[in-house]
Amino acid sequence: MKIIQSSDNIFLDCSVVTVGTFDGVHSGHRAVLEYCKQLSKSNNCQAVVYTFFPHPRKVLGKGEFKNINSQAEKIYLLEKYGIEYVFIQEFSKEFAQKTAQEFIEEHLLKQLSLKDLVIGYDHQFGKDREGSFDVLKQLALKYHFNLHRIDALQINTITISSTKIRNALENGNLYEANKMLGYPYIYMAKVIDGLKIGRKLGFPTANLDISESEKIIPMPGVYAVWVDINGHFYKGVLNIGYRPTLNISQKQLSMEVHIIDFNDNLYDKVITVFFMERLRDDIKFDSLDTLKKHIEKDIKHALRLFEQHTIWENIKSNLFHCLD
C-alpha cells in the first residue's frame, strides 16, 4: 500500500476514490471499500481512500471526541483490507472552508485524475457539508466523472455507524462493538515501565502507554485478547482500570496485559492488542492473594473461550473473518 501525504507532489493517471474519515474502518465502511476495489479493477484504475488527519471534529471543535482508531491503526486496517493508495489530507480550519466544487477540482480531479467517486449513504463534504448527493450529481455531470452511492449496512435492523461503535465500547458492550466493526477492536500502544505488581504475583504484565491517547478506551474491566508482537500472536488477559486493590489512589486509567506463555522484554516496543471478549468488571479485592486467585480464574476463563471459539485463530491470516 502506498501512502500519499497532502504535501506530496504525486499525481495519478486514473483513480476510483472514496472520501471520508473512515474512523473504525467498520463493516459499513468496508462495503464502500470493496465496491471501490472491484470498480478499480474493472476500470484499470487505482483505488484511493482519501481521508483526513486530524479528524475534522477535532479541528472544528464539535464537542469532546475520541477516535475509534489511531492514524497508525487506520492505515494498518486499510492495508489489511487490500487498499492500494491512502491519501492523507492534513485537515485544518482553512481547508474546511473549501467548497465541494473546489475540493473536487483541486484535489480529486487535478491530482488524482478522478474517474469514479464512491460515497456512503450519508456522506457529505465541503464547506458546511454542502456536498450532498444531489450537489455531487451535478458536479459529476459537469466534470464527467461517475458517482456511486452505497446503501447503509445494517445488522439486525441497526444501521452501523462510528458513533454507535464508540458508545458500545464506552458502555462495555464489546460484543456489539465488534459485531459492527466486523473485527476485534484493536489498540496499538507502546509498552512502558510499570509497578511490577503482576510479576510479584506470578503474572507479569505489559503496561501500555495510554496517557496521550486520543482513542476510545473500552470500559474498565478484564478482557480476553490476542496480542500481536512483531507478527507473532499470543493469547492474553488484559485489565483496564485504576488498580483498586492496591489502594494507591490512582487517578490515571491504566491498561496492562498478561501475555500467556511469554516472558520476553517488551519495554519501548509497540504491540497490538485485539479485544475478543469482556470477562468481568474491574473489581477491588480484599487482598493481593484474592486478586491472584481471580487472575488465575480469568486466565482459565480466557483459555476456555479460545478453545470454544476456534475461529478466533483466523485472526492470524484473515482479520476480517475471525468473528464469523
Secondary structure, 3 states (H helix, E strand, C coil): CEEEECCCCCCCCCEEEEECCCCCCCHHHHHHHHHHHHHHHHHCCEEEEEEEECCHHHHCCCCCCCECCCHHHHHHHHHHCCCCEEEEEECCCCHHHCCHHHHHHHHHHCCCCEEEEEEECCCCECHHHCECHHHHHHHHHHHCCEEEEECCCEECCEECCHHHHHHHHHCCCHHHHHHHHCCCEEEEEEEECCCCHHHHHCCCCEEECCCCCCECCCCCEEEEEEEEECCEEEEEEEEEECCHHHCCCCCCCEEEEEECCCCCCCCCCEEEEEEEEEEECCCCCCCHHHHHHHHHHHHHHHHHHHHHCHHHHHHHCCHHHCCC
